[in-house]
Amino acid sequence: MTVMDVSKDPHDVPEGGLPDDPAALLALIAAERERTRRRTAPSFALIGSAWGVAWLAGYLTLFLTADGPVPADWAFGVFSALLVVAVVITAVHTTRRAAGIRGDSATVGAMYGITWFVAFLAAGLLFAGAVRAGAGDAVMAVLTNGVSCIIVGLLYMAGGALWREWPMFGLGAWVALVAGAAALLGTPAAYLVMAVAGGGGFLVAVLVDLARRRSA
């Protein structure tokens, strides 16, 4: 009669081969799939921090320099520069995460990164069209803020769905709803709401996610 070696872990991979136990083989496949997903998924901490800092600093600048509903011209320049940096960080990071990976993961990462550029380019053309159509300063302030923030929120939700990251998805939903609610307040109050609830929301979500991962 053969005595079973109870000291052998069924999840151990035999030297030069795969585990003999079917359950161990399935566990190995699942673990490898999860490692691949984590390796190709964007860093929520990096992207969330980029947008959190950009919105907190940018919107506070708009709010503090507003004379009536319209901030100072230079404040829009500062805010736009911060947004460009956040978009570039997001697009480059998601594209690089897929670099060297073949198949669907590479395609998803590249397409998602390009989507950020296309979305904000299209938004810029929309804003230019609204100006040409005669939209005033107050209308443009609400339009540019609302559209830009909703784009960010929806793309975060899309990213969360693609990489199965609930924190990213939930934050996107929060941002989109905050942007819609802020539009009802008009400017400059909307800028303060977006700085605190939008930018601050990003940073709080990043801290919560980091704490969750460390305790896992």
Secondary structure as UniProt FT lines:
FT   TURN            6..7
FT   TURN            10..11
FT   TURN            15..16
FT   HELIX           22..40
FT   HELIX           44..64
FT   TURN            68..69
FT   HELIX           73..97
FT   TURN            98..100
FT   HELIX           104..132
FT   TURN            133..134
FT   HELIX           137..162
FT   TURN            163..164
FT   HELIX           166..185
FT   TURN            187..188
FT   HELIX           189..193
FT   HELIX           194..199
FT   HELIX           200..215
//
